[in-house]
Each structure stands twice: as structure tokens, then as C-alpha cells.
Amino acid sequence: MKKRIFFLSISFVAVLSGVILGYQFRATSAGNNVVPLDREQELALEKKSLVEDLYEMRVEISDLSARLDQAGVGQREAEQALERELARIRRFAGLAPVSGPGVELVAQIHPEQDGPGTVQPPKDITDEHLLKIVNELNKAGSEAIAINGQRITPISEIRLAGSHINVNGTPISPPYHITAIGNASAIKSRLELKGGLVDILNEYGISVETQERNEVMIPAFAGELNFEYAKPLKEN
Amino acid sequence: MRFKSYYWSVVLVGLVLGVMLSVQFRITRDVQHNKAIQRAQELADQVEQMKKEHEVLQAQLLRMRGQLEGLSNESLSPQIKEEMELATIFAGLTKLTGSGVEVTLRDSNASQKFIDNPNAYLVHDEDILKVVNELKAAGAEAVAINGQRVIAATEISCNGPAIRINKKALAPPFVITAIGSPETMESALKMRGGVIDYLQFFGIQVSVKKLEQLTIPAYSGSIKSDYIIEADIDTEFNALNQS
């Protein structure tokens, strides 16, 4: 009897450890060769941006195909289609004035210089601060931006030159009025996120007031277009 | 003695049961874990699928833009033809070639040595923003970053080690190409106390190469205008003709 109990318990334990080992092995091998978990959030973000992108592309493709159809009808229609396309490209490049809903920002040194919450004594707003604001507006999907009436184009610089900041080679001075066309509430909430750009600039003694507007007007680039070095490369 | 061995085997079985339960518990958790992994896998497949679709649409978009541009060459109005060429170059919608510079930014080697803040030794969105801005100030006519054309609406955002430009995730090293005067751009970057000095302070490895000829690709994303209100084309054209 004593031997039997001993034998039974040993075999019982052996069976159990076998089962456990088996499960353990399966669980471990299942964990290999798959997407790591922390990638999930990244993927979700990527999917979101792709969905938006695909939507924008489809809109543009249907636009363009309408124009191409129109151009096929006749000479007069073709000219009209081209005028529309040219107007669209000029707006996109910053060569035509645009209007639409958006935001108006005023960036300036805090009026009350010794107010609480300033880590550093307020200095001037630098070109870097303005660059960051414009970049943040672009991250939020702005479609057109201007600083103190200077339209931001693909080759606009925002750079300290002497005692002024130049935009498009034109000196501008504070307070800086920045206007942007786009989803006003999305832009405003992105800027005013806790720990976001406005918070960071506040710590440097810079106040940024953002107002949502039903309509902002953004002027065209007023400079000259001359391409001295760049030549278009025609593909066949 | 007999009683004692019975007692011991019960203890043993109890212990084993406990271990088994805990293992079982862990396995159940693993299964849930697996569901999350499955979800991520599914998501990855979807993203992959969408990327393929994205490529197809991108090619279609570029082809259609090219067709319309081609039509403008046959246009009866020389004004439209000329305007169209200039506007597409300026907008970033054409591939360009010319002399210029190639600036390469690499993460610092020092990042391993200074564990306290390795972040300071990586190339950031700000660094790229500064270099691009400096190039524009030095008269760059077109700029691209790792093959992504810089347009008015180009954003540069930091996303972990990758940087997103025109919504595309790019990995280091970052190669910034610009068409313009190679000498002016180089000396602007290398000015004392300028951008390169600043970046090198953080150990970022910067190299500038002047090139006789380089090409810059066209912007290949969509032209987004969901919020811009289309003005009356006629009034816009009248304004254009007067200027």
C-alpha cells in the first residue's frame, strides 16, 4: 500500500510536469516571429495617415480626370481646363491669394515681463521660434500660411538678418501675425496641447494667442520668380 | 511512518497543483497577448495593402498631372504655357536638375558615451529644419530631404528614431539636396557660429558636398485643398493679367 501511494504520486507529478512543459513550449514558440506589441500603436498611426492620404489622392484624381475629360471635348474647353489647373497649382505654390477657414496667431513677448511661470527672462522671438510655429502648423495640415503678410512658399526662408527677421527677403517685425488656412479647431488644439508648442514657448516668455476664424485671407508671394540654376528635367 | 509518507505525497501533489495553476494562468494571459499580436499583424497587413494602393494612386496622379502639363504645351495661349511651366517648377511639381550641394546629417557617435541624455545626440526635426532654412536663405531654388521634395506645406516631424517628411517615414542618415549656387550655400552653412557649428557642438556628423549637377525629384503627394475656397477663376485671371 505504501509503495502504491508513492508510485501513484510520482506518476501523477510526472504527467503534470509533462503537460506543463508542453504548454510552456507552445506558449514560447507562439511568441516568436510576430509583430512586436509596441508596433501596434505605430501601425495604427500609420494607417490613419494612409487613410487620409488615400482620400486626398482620390479627390485629386477625380478632379484631374474631370479636367482631362473636359480638355478632350474641344479647344475652348481644353483652355478652360488648363486655366483651372493652372489656378490650382498657383494656389498650391503660393503664387495666388487664397482664403478659407483657419486660424490667426499672434506671437509676442509676454506683456507682463516678470509674470510667474517664466523660466528664463524673455528675450526676443527668434527665427527658430517662428520656424517651429510654421512647422507645427504644417503638421496640423495647414494648406496655406503667411507671417505678417509674407506667404510661405516652398523656398521661403525665415531667418534673422541683422536686427530683423527676414521672410522672403523682406524684413518683418514683432508682434508676429501668423495666419493659416485649414481645420481651425484641429490646428488650435494641436498647438495648445499640454506640453505642446505653445506651452514650450510660454516657458521662454513668449505668448501665442490663437484665434479660430471663419475666413482668413492669405496673400500671394510677391517676390520675383527666377530660376538661375534649376532646369526642369523632362522625362519621356 | 506510513501516515507520514502519505502526508508528504499530498504536500507534493498540492505544490505541483499550485505550480500548474500559476502556469495555466500565465498561458491564459499569453493567449490574450496573442490576440493583441494577431491584431497588430492584421494591422500590419492592412498598412501593407494600403501602401501598395498608395503607390498605384501616386503613379496615376503623377501621370495625370503630366498629361495636363503636356496639354499646356499644345495650348494656343503662350501665356498659359509659360505660367504653367513656372508655376509647376516653383510649386515643386517638376523634377529639376542643376548645380548645388548635398548635406548629410548622421547621428552622433557620442550617444553611447553620454547615457544621461542620448536624445541630444540624435538628428532631430529641428536640425533638419535649420539646415533647410539656411539653404533657402542662401538662395536654394529647390530642396529635397532623402528624396522628399520640400514644398510649402512640408512638415518635418520627429517620431522616435524616424523622421516624417511629407508624411513619409525616413530613417537616418538624412541627405538634404539643394539646387542653387554651390559656393553661396556652402559658405552659408559653414559660417562661423552657423548651423554646422551648432550641429557639431552636439556631435552630429555633418558633411557638405558641392555638386556640379544633381537632380531633385518632384513632389509626389496629393495637393490638399479641403479648406481653401476656390476664388472665381476669372477674377483671379484678371488680376494675373494686370500684374
Contacts between the chains, C-beta under 8 A, distances in Angstrom:
chain1	res1	chain2	res2	distance
A	1	B	2	7.5
A	2	B	1	8.0
A	2	B	2	5.3
A	2	B	5	6.0
A	5	B	5	6.8
A	5	B	6	5.9
A	5	B	9	5.9
A	6	B	5	6.4
A	6	B	9	6.6
A	8	B	9	7.9
A	9	B	9	3.8
A	9	B	12	6.1
A	9	B	13	5.9
A	12	B	13	6.3
A	12	B	16	7.7
A	13	B	12	6.4
A	13	B	13	7.1
A	13	B	16	5.2
A	16	B	16	5.2
A	16	B	17	7.9
A	16	B	20	5.7
A	17	B	16	7.4
A	19	B	20	7.5
A	20	B	19	7.1
A	20	B	20	5.9
A	20	B	23	5.2
A	23	B	23	6.5
A	23	B	24	7.7
A	23	B	27	5.3
A	24	B	23	6.8
A	27	B	26	7.5
A	27	B	27	5.4
A	27	B	30	4.6
A	30	B	30	7.2
A	30	B	34	5.9
A	31	B	30	7.3
A	31	B	33	7.7
A	31	B	34	8.0
A	31	B	37	7.7
A	34	B	37	4.6
A	34	B	40	7.4
A	34	B	41	5.9
A	35	B	37	6.6
A	35	B	40	4.2
A	35	B	41	5.3
A	35	B	43	7.9
A	35	B	44	5.2
A	36	B	40	7.7
A	37	B	33	7.7
A	37	B	36	5.9
A	37	B	37	6.7
A	37	B	40	6.5
A	39	B	40	5.9
A	39	B	44	7.4
A	40	B	36	6.9
A	40	B	39	6.7
A	40	B	40	4.1
A	40	B	43	6.3
A	42	B	160	7.8
A	43	B	40	6.4
A	43	B	43	4.3
A	43	B	44	5.7
A	43	B	47	5.6
A	44	B	43	6.4
A	46	B	47	5.4
A	46	B	169	7.7
A	47	B	43	6.4
A	47	B	46	6.1
A	47	B	47	5.3
A	47	B	50	6.8
A	49	B	167	5.3
A	50	B	47	6.6
A	50	B	50	4.4
A	50	B	51	6.9
A	50	B	54	6.2
A	51	B	50	7.3
A	53	B	54	6.4
A	53	B	167	6.1
A	53	B	221	7.1
A	53	B	222	6.7
A	54	B	50	6.5
A	54	B	53	6.3
A	54	B	54	6.2
A	54	B	57	6.6
A	56	B	221	7.8
A	56	B	222	3.8
A	56	B	224	5.2
A	56	B	226	7.8
A	57	B	54	7.5
A	57	B	57	4.3
A	57	B	58	7.0
A	57	B	61	5.8
A	57	B	221	8.0
A	57	B	222	4.6
A	58	B	57	7.0
A	59	B	222	7.4
A	59	B	226	7.9
A	60	B	61	6.1
A	60	B	222	4.9
A	60	B	223	5.8
A	61	B	57	6.6
A	61	B	60	6.0
A	61	B	61	6.0
A	61	B	64	6.6
A	64	B	61	7.4
A	64	B	64	4.2
A	64	B	65	6.9
A	64	B	68	6.6
A	65	B	64	6.7
A	67	B	68	6.3
A	68	B	64	6.5
A	68	B	67	6.1
A	68	B	68	6.6
A	71	B	68	7.4
A	71	B	71	5.6
A	75	B	76	7.0
A	78	B	71	6.3
A	78	B	75	7.5
A	79	B	75	6.5
A	79	B	76	6.8
A	79	B	77	6.5
A	79	B	80	7.2
A	81	B	68	7.4
A	81	B	71	7.6
A	82	B	68	7.0
A	82	B	71	6.1
A	82	B	72	5.3
A	82	B	75	5.8
A	82	B	80	5.5
A	82	B	84	7.1
A	83	B	80	6.7
A	83	B	233	6.0
A	83	B	237	6.5
A	84	B	233	6.1
A	85	B	68	5.0
A	85	B	72	7.9
A	85	B	84	7.7
A	86	B	72	7.5
A	86	B	80	6.2
A	86	B	83	5.8
A	86	B	84	5.3
A	86	B	87	6.3
A	87	B	230	7.8
A	87	B	233	5.4
A	87	B	236	5.6
A	87	B	237	7.5
A	88	B	223	6.9
A	88	B	225	7.3
A	89	B	84	7.3
A	89	B	87	4.7
A	89	B	88	6.0
A	89	B	91	5.3
A	89	B	93	6.6
A	89	B	223	7.7
A	90	B	83	7.7
A	90	B	87	5.1
A	90	B	91	7.9
A	90	B	236	8.0
A	91	B	225	6.9
A	91	B	228	6.1
A	92	B	91	5.3
A	92	B	151	7.9
A	92	B	152	7.5
A	92	B	223	5.0
A	92	B	225	7.1
A	93	B	87	5.6
A	93	B	90	4.7
A	93	B	91	3.4
A	93	B	92	7.6
A	93	B	152	7.0
A	94	B	90	7.9
A	94	B	152	5.3
A	95	B	87	5.9
A	95	B	90	6.5
A	95	B	91	7.9
A	96	B	231	7.8
A	96	B	236	6.0
A	96	B	240	7.9
A	97	B	231	7.5
A	98	B	228	4.8
A	98	B	229	7.5
A	98	B	231	7.5
A	99	B	228	7.5
A	99	B	229	5.4
A	99	B	231	7.2
A	100	B	227	4.5
A	100	B	228	4.7
A	100	B	229	4.7
A	101	B	227	5.7
A	102	B	227	6.7
A	127	B	133	7.4
A	128	B	126	7.7
A	128	B	130	7.3
A	131	B	129	5.5
A	131	B	130	7.5
A	131	B	133	5.8
A	132	B	126	7.3
A	132	B	129	7.5
A	135	B	125	7.2
A	135	B	129	5.9
A	135	B	155	6.1
A	135	B	156	5.9
A	135	B	157	7.8
A	138	B	153	5.5
A	138	B	154	6.5
A	138	B	155	3.8
A	139	B	155	4.3
A	139	B	157	5.3
A	141	B	224	7.1
A	142	B	153	6.7
A	143	B	153	6.6
A	143	B	224	5.9
A	143	B	225	5.8
A	143	B	226	7.3
A	143	B	227	5.4
A	143	B	228	5.2
A	144	B	152	7.4
A	144	B	228	6.4
A	145	B	152	7.4
A	152	B	152	5.5
A	153	B	90	7.1
A	153	B	152	5.3
A	154	B	90	6.8
A	154	B	91	6.8
A	154	B	92	5.0
A	154	B	142	7.5
A	154	B	143	7.8
A	154	B	149	8.0
A	154	B	150	6.1
A	154	B	151	4.7
A	154	B	152	5.0
A	154	B	154	7.7
A	155	B	90	7.7
A	155	B	136	5.3
A	155	B	140	6.3
A	155	B	141	6.5
A	155	B	142	7.3
A	155	B	143	7.4
A	156	B	136	6.6
A	156	B	152	7.5
A	157	B	133	5.6
A	157	B	134	7.9
A	157	B	136	4.0
A	157	B	137	3.9
A	158	B	133	6.2
A	159	B	133	6.2
A	159	B	134	7.5
A	159	B	136	8.0
A	159	B	137	4.3
A	161	B	137	8.0
A	166	B	137	7.5
A	181	B	227	5.2
A	181	B	228	5.7
A	182	B	227	5.2
A	183	B	226	8.0
A	183	B	227	6.6
A	215	B	229	7.9
A	225	B	86	5.5
A	225	B	90	5.8
A	227	B	89	6.1
A	227	B	141	5.3
A	228	B	141	7.3
A	228	B	181	7.9
A	229	B	98	4.2
A	229	B	99	5.6
A	229	B	100	6.8
A	229	B	141	5.6
A	229	B	179	5.2
A	229	B	180	5.3
A	229	B	181	6.6
A	230	B	89	6.8
A	230	B	96	4.3
A	230	B	97	7.3
A	230	B	98	4.5
A	230	B	141	4.3
A	230	B	142	5.3
A	230	B	179	4.5
A	230	B	180	7.8
A	230	B	216	7.7
A	231	B	96	6.6
A	231	B	97	5.6
A	231	B	98	5.7
A	232	B	85	7.1
A	232	B	88	8.0
A	232	B	89	6.0
A	232	B	94	4.7
A	232	B	95	7.0
A	232	B	96	6.0
A	232	B	97	7.9
A	233	B	94	7.5
A	233	B	95	4.4
A	233	B	96	6.3
A	233	B	97	4.7
A	233	B	215	6.0
A	235	B	66	8.0
A	235	B	95	6.7
